[in-house]
Amino acid sequence: GAEIDAAHLIAEAHMRGLQAMAEAGSGVPPATLVKIQRDCAYIGRLCQNAVGRLVEALGAGGLSDDNDVQMNQADLKGVCAHLTMGWDANGAPYGKHLMGV
């Protein structure tokens, strides 16, 4: 639950920031964009960790195609496998930005 709450707080903070930029009529600075991209990938990791713990808690009894937890884990893994959600694909540009590369 803590990981899901943390993911939610990160997403909400970015949404508030983007809303404020939109209301001010300003664009999204490149530094903010790479941070949002990094954080979106991190949100995916937090959610995968949380669902992974549920899967482990179910044990072998939860290994069926009609189990909602299993299906949600498969869906989440698919979403997080997309390039826009990949940790390396989004963490590296943020690191380069911080280093001025």
Stockholm file with secondary structure:
# STOCKHOLM 1.0

chainA/1-101         GAEIDAAHLIAEAHMRGLQAMAEAGSGVPPATLVKIQRDCAYIGRLCQNAVGRLVEALGAGGLSDDNDVQMNQADLKGVCAHLTMGWDANGAPYGKHLMGV
#=GR chainA/1-101 SS CHHHHHHHHHHHHHHHHHHHHHHHTCCCCHHHHHHHHHHHHHHHHHHHHHHHHHHHHHGGGGCSTTCHHHHHHHHHHHHHHSGGGCHHHHHHHHHHHHHTC
#=GC SS_cons         CHHHHHHHHHHHHHHHHHHHHHHHTCCCCHHHHHHHHHHHHHHHHHHHHHHHHHHHHHGGGGCSTTCHHHHHHHHHHHHHHSGGGCHHHHHHHHHHHHHTC
//
